[in-house]
């Protein structure tokens, strides 16, 4: 009980470094234990590569383009459907008219359009591309839609696809590394405060290895609070033990005994 009270006092006295250490310790144990769950539920659910061919479609502004976009997105060969802003569509149409020497503000032209960018999945066949284009024509009506030519993907989307692939592959590992580095920083800062407290206790109460015992008390609290990770997801017992062992190993910081130092 003595060391528990002293540990609590150290948290109150150094609340920023103390509670950062506790929160990041629990977070590290949880993320390490739930590595597989995080990988499946977060990073594997990132949309797959969108680096396939694409085409633009102009549809009448009177049509429900949200519904059309949703219907297209449900097709197996479609990777992504982007709805273009009306202003963006008007600008593009105006540029085309001006290049032809026509007035973009002419009343002869109705700019009430909605624009869609339909991107196919990578590796889709030409026949499947044609079927999807035909489906869109039937869905909207031939007189209410204008389809652009199918083009190979641009450099920007290829780069986006590469980033997405790297994110899916290394996202979990990178997240764990960031949490671990943040925890190391908090543990080093908090250990300085514990050393000061242990120096005072050892000097006036004739106790030994106070810093190590205070730190192990905190580790025990982290262990108890982190047990709830087994109540959800798919916790890995080995990773749980490993993360607690890493936290416990920092007791080596107190192996040389407590000395007073200005923080």
C-alpha positions as CSV (number, residue, x, y, z in Angstrom):
1,X,0.0,0.0,0.0
2,X,2.9,2.4,0.8
3,X,4.3,2.1,-2.8
4,X,0.8,2.5,-4.3
5,X,0.2,5.7,-2.3
6,X,3.7,7.0,-3.3
7,X,3.0,6.2,-7.0
8,X,-0.3,8.0,-6.9
9,X,1.4,11.0,-5.3
10,X,4.0,11.0,-8.1
11,X,1.1,11.0,-10.7
12,X,-0.5,14.0,-8.9
13,X,2.7,15.9,-8.6
14,X,3.8,15.3,-12.2
15,X,0.4,14.8,-13.8
16,X,1.4,15.5,-17.4
17,X,4.3,13.0,-17.6
18,X,2.6,10.6,-15.2
19,X,-0.7,10.2,-16.9
20,X,1.0,10.3,-20.3
21,X,3.0,7.3,-19.2
22,X,-0.1,5.4,-17.9
23,X,-2.3,6.1,-20.9
24,X,0.5,5.3,-23.4
25,X,1.4,2.2,-21.5
26,X,-2.2,0.9,-21.7
27,X,-2.4,2.0,-25.3
28,X,0.7,0.1,-26.2
29,X,-0.4,-3.1,-24.5
30,X,-3.8,-2.8,-26.2
31,X,-2.5,-2.2,-29.7
32,X,0.2,-4.9,-29.4
33,X,-2.4,-7.4,-28.2
34,X,-5.0,-6.4,-30.8
35,X,-2.5,-6.2,-33.7
36,X,-4.4,-8.7,-35.8
37,X,-7.8,-7.2,-35.1
38,X,-6.5,-3.7,-36.0
39,X,-5.0,-5.0,-39.2
40,X,-8.2,-6.6,-40.3
41,X,-10.7,-4.0,-39.2
42,X,-8.8,-0.8,-40.1
43,X,-6.0,-1.3,-42.7
44,X,-7.4,-4.2,-44.6
45,X,-10.7,-2.3,-45.1
46,X,-9.0,0.5,-47.0
47,X,-10.3,0.4,-50.5
48,X,-8.2,-1.6,-52.9
49,X,-6.1,-0.1,-55.8
50,X,-8.0,2.4,-58.0
51,X,-5.4,2.5,-60.7
52,X,-7.6,1.0,-63.5
53,X,-9.0,2.9,-66.5
54,X,-11.6,5.6,-66.1
55,X,-14.1,7.7,-68.1
56,X,-16.2,10.8,-67.5
57,X,-20.0,10.9,-67.8
58,X,-22.2,14.0,-68.1
59,X,-25.8,13.4,-67.0
60,X,-28.8,15.7,-66.9
61,X,-29.0,17.7,-63.7
62,X,-32.6,16.6,-63.3
63,X,-31.5,13.1,-62.7
64,X,-30.7,11.7,-59.2
65,X,-26.9,11.5,-59.6
66,X,-26.5,10.3,-56.1
67,X,-28.6,7.2,-56.8
68,X,-26.8,6.6,-60.1
69,X,-23.4,6.9,-58.4
70,X,-24.5,4.3,-55.8
71,X,-25.8,1.9,-58.4
72,X,-22.6,2.1,-60.4
73,X,-20.5,1.6,-57.2
74,X,-22.3,-1.7,-56.6
75,X,-21.1,-3.2,-59.9
76,X,-18.2,-5.7,-59.4
77,X,-15.9,-4.1,-62.0
78,X,-16.2,-0.5,-60.6
79,X,-13.5,0.6,-58.1
80,X,-14.7,4.1,-57.4
81,X,-17.3,6.7,-58.6
82,X,-16.6,10.4,-57.9
83,X,-19.3,13.0,-58.2
84,X,-17.9,16.2,-59.7
85,X,-19.0,19.5,-58.3
86,X,-21.4,21.4,-60.6
87,X,-19.0,24.4,-60.7
88,X,-16.2,22.1,-61.9
89,X,-18.4,20.7,-64.6
90,X,-19.4,24.2,-65.7
91,X,-15.8,25.4,-65.9
92,X,-14.8,22.4,-68.1
93,X,-17.8,22.9,-70.4
94,X,-17.0,26.7,-70.6
95,X,-13.4,26.0,-71.5
96,X,-14.5,23.7,-74.3
97,X,-17.0,26.3,-75.7
98,X,-14.4,29.1,-75.5
99,X,-11.9,27.0,-77.4
100,X,-14.5,26.7,-80.1
101,X,-15.0,30.4,-80.2
102,X,-18.4,30.3,-78.6
103,X,-19.7,32.4,-75.7
104,X,-19.8,30.3,-72.5
105,X,-22.7,32.4,-71.2
106,X,-24.9,31.9,-74.2
107,X,-28.5,31.0,-73.5
108,X,-28.3,28.4,-76.2
109,X,-26.5,26.1,-73.9
110,X,-27.9,24.5,-70.8
111,X,-25.2,23.9,-68.1
112,X,-27.5,22.0,-65.8
113,X,-25.3,18.9,-65.8
114,X,-23.9,16.5,-63.2
115,X,-20.5,15.0,-63.8
116,X,-19.3,11.6,-62.8
117,X,-15.8,10.1,-62.9
118,X,-16.1,6.3,-63.1
119,X,-12.9,4.3,-62.3
120,X,-12.7,0.6,-63.2
121,X,-10.8,-1.9,-61.1
122,X,-7.3,-2.7,-62.3
123,X,-7.1,-5.5,-64.8
124,X,-10.8,-5.3,-65.9
125,X,-11.4,-6.5,-69.5
126,X,-12.5,-4.3,-72.4
127,X,-15.7,-6.3,-72.6
128,X,-16.5,-5.6,-69.0
129,X,-15.8,-2.0,-69.4
130,X,-18.2,-1.8,-72.3
131,X,-20.9,-3.6,-70.4
132,X,-20.6,-1.1,-67.5
133,X,-20.8,1.8,-70.0
134,X,-23.9,0.3,-71.6
135,X,-25.5,-0.2,-68.1
136,X,-25.0,3.5,-67.3
137,X,-26.6,4.5,-70.6
138,X,-29.6,2.3,-69.9
139,X,-29.8,3.4,-66.3
140,X,-30.0,7.1,-67.2
141,X,-31.4,7.1,-70.7
142,X,-29.4,7.5,-73.9
143,X,-30.7,11.1,-74.4
144,X,-29.7,12.2,-70.9
145,X,-26.1,11.0,-70.7
146,X,-22.9,11.8,-72.5
147,X,-20.0,9.4,-72.0
148,X,-16.4,10.3,-72.5
149,X,-13.8,8.0,-73.9
150,X,-12.2,5.4,-71.6
151,X,-8.7,6.4,-70.7
152,X,-5.8,4.8,-68.9
153,X,-5.3,6.1,-65.4
154,X,-3.3,9.3,-64.9
155,X,0.0,9.6,-62.9
156,X,-1.7,11.1,-59.9
157,X,-4.0,8.2,-59.3
158,X,-1.2,5.7,-59.9
159,X,0.7,7.4,-57.2
160,X,-2.4,7.3,-55.0
161,X,-2.8,3.6,-55.7
162,X,0.8,3.0,-54.6
163,X,0.4,4.9,-51.4
164,X,-2.8,3.0,-50.6
165,X,-1.0,-0.3,-51.2
166,X,1.9,0.7,-48.9
167,X,-0.6,1.9,-46.3
168,X,-2.4,-1.4,-46.3
169,X,0.9,-3.4,-46.1
170,X,2.8,-1.3,-43.5
171,X,0.1,0.6,-41.7
172,X,-0.2,-1.7,-38.7
173,X,3.6,-2.0,-38.2
174,X,4.0,1.8,-38.5
175,X,1.2,2.4,-36.0
176,X,2.8,0.1,-33.5
177,X,6.2,1.7,-34.0
178,X,4.7,5.2,-33.4
179,X,2.9,4.1,-30.2
180,X,6.1,2.4,-29.0
181,X,8.3,5.5,-29.6
182,X,5.8,7.7,-27.9
183,X,5.7,5.3,-24.9
184,X,9.5,5.3,-24.7
185,X,9.5,9.1,-24.6
186,X,6.9,9.1,-21.8
187,X,8.6,6.4,-19.8
188,X,12.0,8.3,-19.9
189,X,10.3,11.5,-18.7
190,X,8.3,9.9,-16.0
191,X,11.3,7.9,-14.7
192,X,13.1,11.2,-14.0
193,X,10.3,12.2,-11.7
194,X,10.2,8.8,-10.0
195,X,13.9,9.0,-9.4
196,X,13.5,12.3,-7.5
197,X,10.7,10.9,-5.4
198,X,12.6,7.7,-4.6
199,X,15.7,9.8,-3.7
200,X,13.7,11.6,-1.0
201,X,12.1,8.5,0.3
202,X,15.3,6.5,0.5
203,X,17.1,9.4,2.2
204,X,14.6,10.0,5.0
205,X,12.8,6.6,5.4
206,X,15.6,4.2,5.1
207,X,14.1,2.2,2.2
208,X,16.0,0.7,-0.7
209,X,15.2,0.4,-4.4
210,X,12.2,2.7,-4.0
211,X,12.3,3.8,-7.7
212,X,12.2,0.3,-9.0
213,X,9.3,-0.7,-6.7
214,X,7.3,2.4,-7.6
215,X,7.8,1.7,-11.3
216,X,6.8,-1.9,-10.8
217,X,3.7,-0.7,-9.0
218,X,2.8,1.3,-12.0
219,X,3.4,-1.6,-14.3
220,X,1.1,-3.7,-12.2
221,X,-1.6,-1.1,-12.5
222,X,-1.1,-1.0,-16.3
223,X,-1.3,-4.8,-16.4
224,X,-4.7,-4.8,-14.5
225,X,-6.2,-2.0,-16.6
226,X,-5.1,-3.6,-19.8
227,X,-6.8,-7.0,-19.1
228,X,-10.0,-5.7,-20.6
229,X,-8.4,-6.0,-24.0
230,X,-9.3,-9.7,-23.8
231,X,-13.0,-8.7,-23.7
232,X,-13.2,-7.6,-27.3
233,X,-11.5,-8.1,-30.7
234,X,-9.1,-11.0,-31.0
235,X,-6.4,-10.4,-28.4
236,X,-3.1,-12.2,-28.7
237,X,-1.8,-13.5,-25.4
238,X,1.8,-13.7,-26.5
239,X,1.8,-10.0,-27.7
240,X,0.1,-9.0,-24.4
241,X,2.9,-10.7,-22.4
242,X,5.6,-9.2,-24.7
243,X,4.3,-5.6,-24.3
244,X,4.0,-6.0,-20.5
245,X,7.6,-7.4,-20.5
246,X,8.8,-4.4,-22.5
247,X,7.3,-2.0,-19.9
248,X,8.7,-4.0,-17.0
249,X,12.2,-4.0,-18.6
250,X,12.4,-0.3,-18.0
251,X,13.0,-1.0,-14.3
252,X,16.7,-1.2,-15.4
253,X,16.6,2.6,-15.4
254,X,16.5,2.4,-11.6
255,X,19.3,-0.2,-11.3
256,X,22.0,2.4,-10.3
257,X,20.0,3.8,-7.4
258,X,18.3,7.1,-7.0
259,X,20.1,10.4,-7.4
260,X,18.7,13.9,-7.3
261,X,18.6,15.7,-10.6
262,X,16.9,18.9,-11.8
263,X,14.2,18.1,-14.4
